[in-house]
Amino acid sequence: MEYEIAVVGPKEICVGFKAAGAGRIVEVSDAAQARKAIESLANDAGVGLVIVGESVAGESLDLIADVSQNRFLPAIAVVQDSAQAQNLSSRVVSATIERATGISFLSEK
């Protein structure tokens, strides 16, 4: 079975991923819209990867963690999408690695 790549985020990130061939593009302008889109895509058996722009991911971190912990697919990646990075993408990766290995590689120093 082939899986699609989906992108959830503001126009700026969606344009680039669409040009790169992402199969599903969900343009959103706020975190509430992003959460609805992530929920829908997470329950779609045809989606293998959901890429979420960091600027709209904030209200969905619990959902992203739940999907990552309890399902094989889709994988969900949070990517930086603006100059005002919040480091959410690093925190999501760190939490996933810590759950899998018990080792935290990002310290709070």
CORCORDA-V877036 format. One record per backbone hydrogen bond with DSSP energy under -1.0 kcal/mol. CO is the residue of the C=O (numbers start at 1). NH is the residue of the N-H. E is the energy in kcal/mol with one decimal. If there is no record, write none. Layout:
CO;NH;E
CO;NH;E
This chain:
4;48;-2.4
4;49;-1.5
5;24;-2.2
6;51;-3.1
7;26;-3.1
8;53;-2.7
9;28;-2.4
10;14;-2.1
11;15;-2.5
13;17;-1.9
14;18;-2.5
15;19;-2.2
16;20;-1.4
17;22;-2.7
18;21;-1.3
24;7;-2.4
26;9;-1.9
30;34;-1.9
31;35;-2.4
32;36;-1.8
33;37;-2.1
34;38;-2.9
35;39;-2.6
36;40;-2.2
37;41;-2.7
38;42;-2.7
41;44;-1.4
44;47;-1.8
46;4;-3.0
48;75;-2.5
49;6;-3.1
50;77;-2.7
51;8;-3.1
52;79;-2.6
53;56;-1.6
57;60;-2.4
60;64;-3.0
61;65;-2.4
62;66;-2.2
63;67;-2.7
64;68;-2.5
65;69;-2.3
66;70;-2.3
67;71;-1.7
75;50;-2.8
77;52;-3.3
79;54;-2.8
83;85;-1.2
87;91;-1.9
88;92;-2.7
89;93;-2.1
90;94;-2.6
91;95;-2.5
92;96;-2.1
93;97;-2.5
94;98;-2.7
95;99;-2.3
96;100;-2.0
97;101;-2.7
98;102;-2.4
